[in-house]
Amino acid sequence: MSDDTLAALSWALLDTQPGDVRELTESERAALIISAIEVDGQWVILSRYVDDVWQLDGFTSNVPLSHKQLDFGTVPPAFRAVMKAMLYRYLRRGRRGVGRPKGAVMRVFFYDARSFLRYLEALKLDHLGSVTPLICTTYASACKAYRQPRRSKGKPLSQAGLCSRFRAVEALHELSQYTDDRIPQDPWPETSAKTMAGLAGSPRGGKTPLMPDEVFCIIFERAYQQVERGHQLLDLQDALHTSSVQRTLLPACSISRMKSLQLRSLGWEGGLRAFNKALRDLRTACYIVLASTSGCRNHELVNVLSGAHHRSQDDKGTVYHWMRSHSAKTDVGTHDWMIPKAAVRALRLMDRWSSPYQTMIAAEIAQRRRANSHDPQIAEAHKHRHALFLGVYPNADNQVRPLSNTSWNMYLKEFAKNCGLSWNLASHQFRRKFANYAAHSRFGDLRYLKEHYAHYSLDMTLSYAMGDGWGQHLDLELYADIQGELDDIKLGVVDNWLGDEPLAGGYGRALKQWRREPQNLLIFKDHASMLKSIAESTAIRSNGHAWCTADNDNCVGNNLQRTRCGDCNNAVIGRRHAPIYRGLYDDLKGLLHCPDIGEGGHQRIHRDLNRCRDVLVQLGMDPETL
């Protein structure tokens, strides 16, 4: 941090700084302000141009302090001055067609650009003016041949990692034009970073792995069990906190010993260390329940504050629960997520869980104000004084701050391991799992979850009660993710239809007949185009015993007379449905011997038996076994 952090300034002064450092004297460059923070109404300088380490802002709350800095001491000496000039230009003006970068974007560019500059240093080059397209091409080849050390076990860089490095070279070319040391030519005039990384034509790029149902169910069940017992654990925490306040003058070891004795007297077995671990596990369990049932990203959950829950009611008496937080993904900032009662319970637990930690933040703010009323950490602590997902950082003087994404992934992996699972659990997987479940619910597969997920139907009119502004700031990207999962589900179903597996139902038989005609397949350029066209043009949903392609849900086969789907022109029945029809067939045979159902009842049983038998035969079952 600069020595003149107490200088009074206004934000207007920062905005009048030049867009680049050309034609500025050394003293004028040194005085340029890189970052500042407002502390109790006064701006305090965090970094100046002359500093070897720049403090950046624009990060989410789940990013640790060490990741909010740019250390120019790690840049090759020959390029430090021009690197500062380029990064200043990037901070002030951004790049062509792109706005000014946020902190995380700046940090990624810094590290990827540094990799290229180190490559130039290895070639004994000491200025950017000597860079040619051939040098850039050989750098690209070196990146592709590179093998990552240690935890990555010698793996090559991913396509996304390669693209990021190559884009940094393109950015260096553009930004160097505003310095006294310019890269003369485009790094690769006839291609692009995306093409060189092998991502050209990739519509969606890399995708978060979908957590298997068997893994998710074990993790969620274990988490919710802990949430249900959470208040008992927090009663013990409150009792310990009260007694700790009364013993503040005692040594830490004495306080710990007295806490252990008190826990034992209250019925807790296992000691203070096990109790503290149980509290950490409860925090992780609440996170899992909220992430699983809201679709929030990690930083959005970290931004949840006390009092984030609200409920609304529509004119039919249906109650909707909402959780409000701040998102860094859009300019809107504030978002509302619909949550079920299980998530409400987790939120209320975290309100209690975080109370002692919020008290510690308040005490820190008061102490810092007494020591230095312009301490930038006052503003940082003030941002988090009402946060829920907090933790103590021993390496930072026991400061209480929101947990970083790295810490969350560590705790989640530990939670999964304690569940006896080997799945590599990470925070970002919950959002995709939520989107996948919501898509399956709309598709009709998860009817037992529709109390919550049906509210996330993409056809929702948003007509239910949204008083006081709640529900007005929906996470529209989440609905896009749900639509993407729905598209993938439909593609998979259509791919199965057009395979070698037998199909029953009127539409299923028609599909098999249609595919036997070669001229029908020639209208598509390839198999993928055919799948996409059929999936997009066909209304597909599951009713449990068939896929229904009717464009409305008025068919009685979807509810009253399910066996009608066997002859329905809108139905497709595959082998996954065969156990259902076999079960129906066996149950109906048992009803034939009922003496009190009358002639009409027997006729209906025979009709439904024949329908089930026809479906099973069409699906390849030997009639003799029936």
C-alpha positions in Angstrom: 0.0 0.0 0.0 1.3 3.5 -0.8 2.7 5.7 1.9 0.3 8.5 1.1 -2.8 6.5 1.8 -4.2 9.4 4.0 -4.4 11.8 1.1 -7.8 13.3 0.6 -9.2 13.0 -2.9 -12.4 12.6 -4.8 -13.5 10.0 -7.3 -13.7 12.8 -9.9 -10.0 13.3 -9.5 -9.4 9.6 -10.3 -11.6 9.8 -13.4 -9.5 12.7 -14.9 -6.3 10.7 -15.0 -4.9 10.2 -18.5 -5.7 7.1 -20.5 -2.1 6.0 -21.0 1.3 7.1 -19.8 2.9 8.2 -23.1 4.6 11.7 -22.8 4.3 11.7 -19.0 7.4 12.4 -17.0 8.7 9.8 -14.5 7.3 11.8 -11.6 3.9 12.2 -13.3 3.7 8.5 -13.9 4.7 7.6 -10.3 1.9 9.8 -8.9 -0.8 8.1 -10.9 -3.4 6.4 -8.7 -4.1 2.7 -9.5 -6.7 1.9 -6.9 -8.4 3.6 -3.9 -11.1 2.7 -1.4 -13.6 4.8 0.4 -13.3 4.6 4.2 -16.0 6.4 6.2 -16.6 8.9 3.5 -12.9 9.6 2.6 -11.0 8.1 -0.3 -7.8 6.3 0.7 -5.2 5.3 -1.9 -4.3 1.6 -2.1 -1.8 1.7 -4.9 0.1 4.1 -7.1 1.8 3.5 -10.5 5.2 3.5 -8.9 4.4 0.6 -6.5 5.9 -2.8 -7.2 2.7 -4.4 -6.1 -0.7 -3.1 -7.3 -3.8 -3.7 -5.2 -6.8 -4.3 -7.5 -10.6 -4.1 -6.9 -13.6 -5.5 -8.7 -13.3 -9.0 -7.2 -16.0 -11.1 -5.7 -16.1 -11.8 -2.0 -14.8 -15.4 -2.3 -11.4 -14.3 -3.7 -8.6 -14.2 -1.1 -6.5 -11.1 -0.6 -3.4 -12.7 -2.2 -5.3 -13.1 -5.5 -6.2 -9.4 -5.6 -2.6 -8.2 -6.2 -0.3 -7.9 -9.2 3.4 -8.3 -8.3 5.6 -6.8 -11.0 8.6 -8.3 -9.2 7.7 -11.5 -11.0 7.8 -10.0 -14.4 11.2 -10.2 -16.3 13.1 -7.0 -15.5 13.5 -5.9 -19.2 9.7 -5.8 -19.5 8.5 -4.4 -16.2 8.2 -0.8 -17.3 6.3 -1.6 -20.5 4.1 -4.1 -18.6 3.1 -1.4 -16.2 2.3 0.9 -19.1 0.1 -1.7 -20.8 -1.7 -2.7 -17.7 -2.4 1.0 -16.8 -3.9 1.5 -20.3 -6.0 -1.7 -19.9 -7.3 -0.5 -16.5 -8.2 2.9 -17.8 -9.6 2.2 -21.2 -10.0 -1.5 -21.7 -9.6 -3.0 -25.1 -11.3 -2.4 -28.5 -14.9 -3.3 -28.3 -14.6 -4.4 -24.6 -15.2 -2.4 -21.5 -12.7 -1.9 -18.7 -11.7 -5.2 -17.1 -12.7 -6.4 -13.7 -10.1 -7.6 -11.2 -10.3 -11.3 -12.1 -9.9 -10.6 -15.8 -7.0 -8.3 -15.1 -5.3 -11.0 -13.0 -5.7 -13.7 -15.6 -4.3 -11.4 -18.3 -1.3 -10.5 -16.1 -0.3 -14.2 -15.5 -0.8 -15.2 -19.1 1.1 -12.2 -20.4 3.9 -12.9 -18.0 4.2 -16.4 -19.4 4.9 -14.9 -22.9 7.3 -12.3 -21.5 9.3 -15.1 -19.8 9.4 -16.9 -23.1 10.9 -13.8 -24.7 13.5 -13.5 -21.9 14.5 -17.1 -22.6 15.1 -16.1 -26.2 17.4 -13.3 -25.0 15.0 -10.6 -26.2 14.6 -7.5 -24.2 12.0 -5.4 -26.0 8.6 -6.0 -27.6 9.6 -4.3 -30.9 11.6 -7.5 -31.7 8.5 -9.8 -31.5 7.6 -11.3 -34.9 4.7 -13.6 -36.0 7.3 -16.4 -36.2 8.2 -15.9 -32.5 4.5 -15.9 -31.6 3.9 -19.1 -33.6 6.8 -20.9 -31.9 5.5 -19.7 -28.5 2.1 -21.3 -29.4 3.9 -24.6 -30.2 5.8 -24.4 -26.9 2.5 -23.9 -25.0 1.0 -27.0 -26.7 4.0 -29.1 -25.8 4.1 -27.9 -22.2 3.2 -30.4 -19.4 1.9 -29.1 -16.1 3.8 -30.1 -13.0 2.8 -31.5 -9.6 -0.9 -31.8 -9.0 -1.8 -31.8 -12.7 0.4 -34.9 -13.1 2.0 -33.9 -16.3 -1.1 -33.1 -18.2 -1.0 -30.6 -21.2 -2.8 -27.3 -21.0 -6.5 -27.5 -21.8 -7.9 -25.9 -24.9 -9.3 -23.1 -22.7 -5.9 -22.6 -21.1 -4.2 -22.4 -24.4 -6.8 -20.0 -25.7 -6.3 -17.8 -22.7 -2.5 -17.6 -23.2 -2.9 -16.9 -27.0 -5.5 -14.2 -26.3 -3.0 -12.5 -23.9 -0.5 -12.3 -26.7 -3.2 -10.6 -28.9 -3.9 -8.2 -26.1 -0.2 -7.4 -25.7 0.0 -6.5 -29.3 -3.0 -4.2 -29.0 -2.0 -2.5 -25.7 1.6 -2.1 -26.7 0.5 0.4 -29.4 -0.1 2.9 -26.5 3.5 2.6 -25.2 6.9 3.5 -26.4 7.7 -0.2 -27.1 5.2 -1.6 -29.7 4.8 -5.1 -31.1 5.1 -4.3 -34.8 2.8 -6.9 -36.4 -0.3 -9.0 -35.5 0.9 -12.2 -33.7 -0.8 -14.5 -36.1 -2.3 -12.5 -39.0 -4.2 -15.3 -40.7 -5.8 -17.1 -37.7 -7.0 -16.4 -34.2 -6.3 -17.5 -30.6 -9.5 -19.5 -30.5 -8.7 -21.3 -33.8 -5.1 -22.1 -32.7 -6.4 -23.5 -29.4 -8.7 -25.9 -31.3 -11.9 -24.2 -30.1 -13.2 -22.8 -33.4 -16.7 -24.0 -34.1 -17.1 -25.3 -30.5 -20.6 -23.9 -29.5 -20.4 -24.4 -25.8 -16.8 -25.1 -25.0 -15.9 -26.9 -21.8 -18.7 -28.0 -19.5 -19.0 -28.6 -15.8 -19.3 -32.3 -15.1 -22.8 -33.5 -14.1 -22.8 -34.9 -10.7 -24.3 -38.5 -10.8 -27.6 -38.9 -9.1 -26.3 -41.6 -6.7 -23.5 -39.2 -5.6 -25.8 -36.2 -5.2 -28.4 -38.1 -3.3 -25.9 -39.3 -0.7 -24.3 -35.9 -0.3 -27.6 -34.0 -0.1 -29.1 -36.5 2.3 -26.1 -36.4 4.7 -26.2 -32.5 4.5 -29.9 -32.2 5.2 -29.6 -34.6 8.2 -27.0 -32.3 9.7 -29.3 -29.3 9.0 -32.1 -31.0 10.8 -29.9 -31.4 13.9 -28.3 -28.0 13.5 -30.2 -26.1 16.2 -29.0 -28.5 18.9 -25.4 -27.9 17.9 -26.0 -24.1 17.8 -27.5 -24.2 21.3 -24.2 -25.5 22.5 -22.3 -22.8 20.5 -24.4 -20.1 22.1 -23.7 -21.4 25.6 -20.0 -21.5 24.9 -20.0 -18.0 23.4 -21.7 -16.6 26.5 -19.2 -18.2 28.8 -16.3 -17.1 26.6 -17.3 -13.5 26.9 -17.2 -13.9 30.7 -13.7 -15.4 30.6 -11.9 -13.0 28.2 -9.2 -12.3 30.7 -8.1 -15.9 31.0 -5.3 -17.4 28.8 -6.5 -19.1 25.6 -5.5 -22.6 26.8 -7.5 -22.1 30.0 -10.6 -21.0 28.0 -10.3 -24.1 25.7 -10.0 -26.4 28.7 -13.1 -24.8 30.4 -15.0 -25.1 27.1 -14.3 -28.8 26.9 -15.5 -29.3 30.4 -18.6 -27.3 29.8 -19.4 -29.3 26.6 -19.1 -32.5 28.5 -21.5 -31.2 31.2 -24.0 -30.3 28.4 -23.9 -33.8 27.0 -21.4 -33.4 24.1 -18.9 -36.3 23.7 -15.7 -35.9 21.8 -14.1 -32.7 23.1 -13.7 -29.1 21.8 -11.8 -30.1 18.6 -14.6 -32.5 17.5 -17.2 -29.8 18.3 -15.5 -27.2 16.2 -15.3 -29.6 13.3 -19.0 -30.4 13.7 -19.7 -26.6 13.4 -17.6 -26.4 10.2 -19.4 -29.4 8.8 -22.8 -27.7 9.6 -21.7 -24.7 7.6 -20.7 -26.9 4.7 -24.1 -28.8 5.0 -26.0 -25.5 4.9 -24.0 -24.5 1.9 -24.8 -27.8 0.1 -28.5 -27.5 0.8 -28.7 -23.9 -0.4 -26.5 -24.5 -3.5 -28.5 -27.6 -4.4 -31.9 -26.0 -4.1 -31.3 -22.4 -5.4 -28.9 -22.7 -8.3 -26.6 -20.0 -7.0 -23.0 -19.7 -7.8 -20.4 -19.8 -5.1 -19.8 -16.1 -4.9 -23.5 -15.4 -4.9 -23.9 -17.7 -1.8 -20.9 -16.1 -0.2 -22.6 -12.7 -0.7 -25.8 -13.8 1.1 -26.4 -11.6 4.2 -28.5 -11.8 7.3 -32.2 -11.2 6.5 -31.8 -12.6 3.0 -35.1 -14.6 3.2 -38.5 -13.3 2.1 -41.8 -14.9 1.4 -44.6 -13.8 -1.0 -48.0 -15.2 -1.8 -50.1 -15.2 -4.9 -53.8 -14.7 -5.2 -54.4 -18.5 -4.9 -52.6 -18.7 -1.6 -49.4 -20.3 -2.9 -46.4 -19.3 -0.8 -43.1 -18.6 -2.5 -39.8 -18.3 -0.6 -37.0 -16.1 -1.9 -33.4 -15.5 -1.2 -31.7 -12.3 -2.1 -28.0 -11.8 -2.8 -25.6 -9.9 -5.0 -24.2 -11.3 -8.2 -21.1 -10.2 -10.1 -22.2 -11.8 -13.3 -24.5 -9.1 -14.5 -24.7 -5.3 -14.2 -28.0 -5.8 -12.3 -26.1 -6.9 -9.2 -29.0 -7.8 -6.9 -30.8 -11.0 -7.7 -33.6 -13.1 -6.1 -33.6 -16.9 -6.1 -36.6 -19.0 -5.4 -35.9 -21.5 -2.7 -37.9 -24.4 -1.0 -38.5 -24.7 2.7 -35.4 -26.9 3.2 -33.3 -24.0 2.1 -35.2 -21.6 4.4 -34.2 -23.9 7.3 -30.6 -23.8 6.2 -30.7 -19.9 5.9 -32.1 -19.6 9.4 -29.4 -21.9 10.8 -26.7 -19.8 9.1 -28.2 -16.6 10.7 -27.5 -18.2 14.1 -24.2 -19.9 13.1 -22.7 -16.6 11.8 -23.7 -14.4 14.8 -20.5 -14.9 16.8 -18.3 -14.2 13.7 -20.3 -11.1 12.8 -19.6 -9.9 16.4 -15.9 -10.5 15.8 -16.0 -8.4 12.6 -17.7 -5.6 14.5 -15.0 -5.7 17.2 -12.3 -5.6 14.5 -13.9 -2.5 12.9 -14.0 -0.7 16.2 -10.4 -1.6 17.0 -9.1 -0.5 13.6 -11.0 2.8 13.9 -9.3 3.5 17.3 -5.9 2.7 15.8 -6.2 4.4 12.4 -9.5 5.9 11.2 -8.3 5.7 7.6 -7.3 2.0 7.6 -8.5 0.5 4.3 -9.4 -2.8 6.1 -12.2 -0.9 7.8 -14.1 -0.7 4.5 -13.3 -4.3 3.7 -14.5 -5.6 7.0 -17.6 -3.3 6.8 -18.6 -5.1 3.6 -18.8 -8.4 5.3 -20.2 -7.5 8.7 -23.6 -9.1 7.9 -22.3 -12.1 5.8 -23.3 -15.6 6.7 -20.6 -17.9 5.3 -17.7 -16.7 7.3 -14.4 -18.2 8.5 -11.4 -17.3 10.6 -8.1 -16.8 8.8 -5.2 -17.7 11.3 -2.6 -16.5 8.8 -4.2 -13.0 8.7 -4.2 -12.2 12.4 -7.4 -14.3 12.9 -9.5 -12.0 10.7 -13.0 -13.1 10.0 -13.9 -12.9 6.3 -16.0 -14.9 3.8 -14.5 -18.2 2.8 -12.7 -18.2 -0.6 -13.8 -20.5 -3.4 -10.6 -22.5 -2.8 -11.5 -23.1 0.8 -15.0 -24.1 -0.1 -13.8 -26.7 -2.6 -11.5 -28.1 0.1 -14.4 -28.4 2.6 -16.7 -29.9 0.0 -14.2 -32.5 -1.0 -13.7 -33.3 2.7 -17.5 -33.6 3.1 -17.8 -36.0 0.1 -14.9 -38.1 1.5 -16.6 -38.3 4.8 -19.7 -39.7 3.0 -17.5 -42.5 1.6 -17.4 -41.0 -1.9 -14.5 -40.6 -4.3 -16.3 -38.0 -6.5 -14.2 -34.9 -6.9 -16.8 -32.5 -5.6 -16.5 -28.7 -6.4 -18.7 -25.7 -5.7 -19.6 -25.0 -9.4 -21.1 -28.5 -9.9 -24.2 -27.7 -7.8 -25.5 -25.1 -10.3 -25.4 -27.5 -13.2 -27.1 -30.2 -11.0 -29.8 -27.8 -10.1 -30.3 -26.8 -13.8 -30.4 -30.5 -14.8 -33.0 -31.4 -12.2 -35.1 -28.4 -13.1 -35.0 -29.4 -16.8 -35.9 -33.0 -15.9 -38.8 -31.7 -13.9 -40.1 -29.7 -16.8 -39.5 -32.6 -19.0 -41.7 -34.6 -16.7 -39.1 -37.0 -15.2 -38.9 -35.7 -11.6 -42.5 -35.3 -10.7 -41.8 -36.0 -7.0 -39.7 -32.8 -7.0 -42.2 -30.5 -8.8 -43.3 -28.7 -5.7 -40.1 -26.7 -6.0 -38.7 -27.3 -9.5 -42.0 -26.8 -11.3 -41.8 -23.2 -10.2 -38.7 -23.0 -12.4 -40.6 -23.9 -15.6 -39.4 -21.8 -18.4 -43.0 -21.0 -19.3 -43.6 -19.3 -15.9 -45.5 -16.1 -16.4 -44.1 -14.6 -13.2 -47.6 -13.6 -12.3 -47.3 -14.7 -8.7 -46.9 -12.2 -5.9 -43.7 -10.2 -6.0 -44.5 -7.4 -3.6 -41.8 -5.1 -2.2 -39.5 -5.7 -5.2 -38.9 -9.4 -4.3 -38.8 -11.6 -7.4 -38.2 -8.7 -9.7 -34.5 -9.5 -10.1 -34.5 -13.1 -11.3 -31.3 -14.8 -12.3 -32.1 -15.1 -16.0 -28.8 -16.9 -16.7 -30.0 -19.7 -14.5 -33.0 -20.1 -16.8 -30.7 -20.2 -19.8 -28.7 -22.9 -18.1 -31.9 -24.9 -17.5 -32.9 -24.5 -21.1 -29.4 -25.8 -22.1 -29.9 -28.9 -19.9 -33.4 -29.4 -21.4 -31.9 -29.2 -24.9 -29.3 -31.8 -24.0 -32.0 -34.1 -22.5 -34.1 -33.9 -25.6 -31.1 -34.5 -27.9 -30.3 -37.7 -25.9 -33.9 -38.9 -26.1 -34.0 -38.4 -29.9 -30.6 -40.0 -30.4 -32.0 -43.1 -28.6 -35.2 -43.0 -30.8 -33.1 -43.1 -33.9 -30.8 -45.9 -32.8 -31.4 -49.7 -33.1 -33.6 -50.0 -30.1 -37.2 -51.1 -30.8 -40.0 -48.5 -30.2 -43.7 -48.8 -29.5 -46.4 -46.2 -29.5 -47.9 -44.7 -32.6 -45.2 -42.0 -33.0 -42.5 -44.5 -32.2 -43.6 -46.9 -34.9 -43.8 -43.9 -37.4 -40.3 -42.9 -36.5 -38.9 -46.4 -37.3 -40.8 -46.5 -40.6 -39.6 -42.9 -41.5 -36.0 -43.8 -40.9 -36.2 -46.8 -43.2 -36.7 -44.5 -46.1 -33.2 -43.3 -47.3 -34.5 -40.1 -48.9 -35.7 -38.9 -45.6 -32.2 -39.0 -44.2 -30.6 -37.2 -47.2 -32.3 -33.9 -46.3 -29.9 -33.5 -43.3 -26.1 -32.8 -43.8 -25.2 -35.1 -40.9 -26.5 -37.1 -38.0 -26.1 -34.3 -35.5 -28.2 -31.9 -37.7 -30.9 -34.5 -37.9 -31.0 -34.9 -34.1 -31.1 -31.2 -33.5 -33.8 -30.6 -36.1 -36.1 -33.3 -34.7 -35.5 -32.3 -31.1 -36.2 -28.6 -31.7 -39.3 -29.2 -33.8 -40.9 -31.9 -31.5 -42.7 -31.3 -28.2 -41.2 -34.0 -26.0 -42.0 -34.6 -22.3 -42.0 -37.7 -20.1 -45.2 -38.9 -18.5 -43.5 -41.8 -16.7 -44.7 -44.6 -19.0 -44.0 -43.0 -22.4 -42.7 -39.9 -24.1 -45.5 -37.7 -25.2 -45.1 -35.5 -28.2 -48.5 -33.8 -28.1 -48.2 -30.0 -27.9 -50.6 -29.8 -25.0 -51.3 -32.0 -21.9 -55.0 -32.7 -22.5 -54.5 -36.3 -23.6 -56.2 -38.7 -21.2 -53.2 -41.1 -21.6 -51.2 -38.8 -19.5 -53.4 -39.3 -16.5 -56.6 -41.3 -16.6 -56.1 -44.0 -19.2 -52.3 -44.5 -19.3 -52.5 -47.7 -21.4 -53.9 -45.6 -24.3 -50.3 -44.5 -25.1 -49.7 -47.9 -26.8 -51.8 -46.8 -29.8 -51.5 -43.0 -29.5 -50.0 -41.2 -32.5 -48.2 -38.9 -30.1 -46.5 -41.6 -28.0 -43.0 -43.0 -28.1 -42.4 -46.0 -25.8 -38.9 -47.4 -25.4 -37.3 -50.3 -23.5 -36.8 -48.1 -20.4 -40.6 -48.2 -20.1 -40.9 -52.0 -20.5 -40.8 -52.8 -16.7 -43.8 -50.4 -16.2 -45.9 -52.2 -18.8 -44.8 -55.6 -17.5 -45.9 -54.6 -14.0 -49.2 -53.4 -15.3 -49.7 -56.6 -17.3 -49.1 -58.8 -14.3 -51.3 -56.7 -12.0 -54.1 -56.7 -14.6 -53.9 -60.5 -14.9 -54.5 -60.8 -11.2 -57.6 -58.7 -11.5 -59.2 -61.1 -14.0 -60.1 -63.4 -11.1 -62.0 -60.7 -9.1 -65.7 -61.8 -9.1 -67.2 -58.4 -8.1 -66.1 -56.0 -10.9 -68.9 -56.8 -13.3 -68.9 -57.4 -17.0 -67.7 -53.8 -17.8 -64.8 -54.2 -15.4 -63.7 -57.4 -17.1 -64.0 -55.8 -20.6 -61.7 -53.0 -19.5 -59.2 -55.4 -18.0 -59.0 -57.4 -21.2 -58.7 -54.2 -23.2 -55.8 -52.9 -21.1 -54.1 -56.4 -21.0 -54.1 -56.4 -24.8 -52.7 -52.9 -25.0 -49.9 -53.8 -22.6 -49.2 -57.1 -24.4 -48.9 -55.3 -27.8 -46.4 -52.8 -26.3 -44.3 -55.5 -24.8 -44.2 -57.5 -28.0 -43.3 -54.4 -30.0 -40.4 -53.9 -27.6 -39.1 -57.3 -28.4 -40.5 -59.5 -25.6 -41.4 -63.1 -26.5 -45.2 -63.4 -26.6 -44.8 -66.9 -25.1 -43.4 -65.5 -21.9 -46.6 -63.5 -21.4 
